[in-house]
Amino acid sequence: MAKSTRFQELPLGPRPADTPIHRWLYDELRRAILGGRLKTGARLPSTRELARQQSVARTTVVAVFEQLLMEGYIASQVGSGTVVAGRLPDRFTAAPRAGTRPVAAPARAMPSAGTAAPQLSLPPPESGVRAFRLHEPGIDCFPVQKWAQLAARRLRLSPARLLGRGDARGYAPLREAVTSYLNTARGVHCDAAQVVIVSGTQQALDYVARLTLRPGDPVWLEEPGYLGARVVFRHSGARLVPVPVDQAGLDVAAALQREPDPKLVYITPAHQFPLGMALSLERRLALLAHAERRRCWIFEDDFDGEYRYDVRPIGALQGHDRCHSVIYAGSFNKMMFSSLRLGYVVLPPALVEPFLALRSAVDRYPPTLEQAVLADFMQEGCFDRHIRKSRALYLERRDALLAAGTRRLAGLLDLQPTNAGFHLLGALPATIPDQEAQTAAAAQGVEVTPLSNFYLTKPAGNGLLLGFAPVGVGAIAHGVERLARVLEKFPGARRPAHSASPLKKARKNPI
Ligand SMILES: Cc1ncc(COP(=O)(O)O)c(C=O)c1O
């Protein structure tokens, strides 16, 4: 790695009044690295020195360095301190070229009726939340009273506006609130004109598939990966190309060998579903470079980016996108409550009008009242509070599941620590096939989800996903006990061996 100058003199931009200090410092350093002002190998000053230069607390600088380290922008080197990481492709560290072409405007696909599609098995709505339901947030921490107050006030104040026909893009104040949230909290670069309110990620996937894919078009999908995406792409007649994931996320090199010219890539970069790793910076940049070269779309599903425990959230892939290839989607259904059915999609400019035209042809728009209440909820700070509160609650539940599972399930289901999301993944011994474990657990009132469900090809893993977010600590303990009894009955099941608390490991080794 080339030795180069320290950057004591590097001027950082002024901090906007409404930007927290850590966010500003993180953004400035990241911008300096990606913009090439801080070159590969450049040594950063010590945290103490930088804190002194910028008149900020040293703990803030330490937290920012940790974040940049985790995301791969900087590296720690014995003897030479902290340096700018060495594997950023030049093209991404250079200033954007004036002539960078956006991805081509969409080709409208023929929807293909009758294509055999895998079934999504969602539990029936009346069957209350049981341990360990997947895909559900905890509704017990949702501030229902506040929501009711805001809804009543809205209806009193502006019924005419709310009861008339809505806007195809979504309720404008909600789009503004989402835009500002995404720019500050998720590192998404967008303006409100690119933001469309949808009923959730599923709807965004459906519209995007209809707009961008023709039957037979190749689509890269993470393997294992999210069934909701697979179902949509299969319905559209696309050719599904499963791409293995490893510790650094989607294996871009393996994908290129399988299919070098995808029309679309579906990915969960902040927290791979269902395995849980983050897409490394190197892979992020390789993927974006490929999308730019081959002019394909990337669908970024940021389904639980807000829920990272012990560590700061990982920024969106969309924030690195220089040629408008990334379609970014997020869901309030996961952050608030499942039946809300509101989410958002950030579209590259070329897709906005086609998206709205399609929407108007096949649907009308999400209910304005809920959108208006949600906009108020965000503007009054209730949303941020709810995220903070639910994050703390889920952390407690994750810890409870990890602790109880380590005590009672070791050797039967080895739970892997996670620093994010709504579920834990556990590895089963070969003597307990995950599909059979699910059936046996269901008979005892315990809901678990087999890992093998999420593979398109022969499953490479035998395990169970256990949702913890909607389950109270008491129910977690009971669920673990019942699950242990179920698994112990399998012939050849191993008895638990004592193992060390994985909580410490979770903090040290975020997945
Ligand atoms: C990977 C993934 N993406 C997206 C979603 C959210 O989809 P929707 O907003 O349609 O409810 C989920 C929900 O569980 C999910 O697991």
The ligand as a MOL file (V3000), in Angstrom:
LIG
                    3D

  0  0  0     0  0            999 V3000
M  V30 BEGIN CTAB
M  V30 COUNTS 16 16 0 0 0
M  V30 BEGIN ATOM
M  V30 1 C -36.4780 -9.6400 2.8170 0
M  V30 2 C -37.7800 -8.8980 2.9800 0
M  V30 3 N -38.0500 -7.8750 2.1770 0
M  V30 4 C -39.1860 -7.1540 2.3100 0
M  V30 5 C -40.1150 -7.4420 3.2830 0
M  V30 6 C -41.3180 -6.5400 3.4910 0
M  V30 7 O -42.2540 -6.6850 2.5230 0
M  V30 8 P -43.6000 -5.8440 2.5980 0
M  V30 9 O -43.2600 -4.3990 2.7310 0
M  V30 10 O -44.2620 -6.1210 1.2860 0
M  V30 11 O -44.3900 -6.3180 3.7640 0
M  V30 12 C -39.9010 -8.5170 4.1020 0
M  V30 13 C -40.9440 -8.8500 5.0700 0
M  V30 14 O -40.9010 -9.6800 5.8420 0
M  V30 15 C -38.6950 -9.2570 3.9770 0
M  V30 16 O -38.4130 -10.2800 4.7930 0
M  V30 END ATOM
M  V30 BEGIN BOND
M  V30 1 1 1 2
M  V30 2 1 2 3
M  V30 3 2 2 15
M  V30 4 2 3 4
M  V30 5 1 4 5
M  V30 6 1 5 6
M  V30 7 2 5 12
M  V30 8 1 6 7
M  V30 9 1 7 8
M  V30 10 2 8 9
M  V30 11 1 8 10
M  V30 12 1 8 11
M  V30 13 1 12 13
M  V30 14 1 12 15
M  V30 15 2 13 14
M  V30 16 1 15 16
M  V30 END BOND
M  V30 END CTAB
M  END
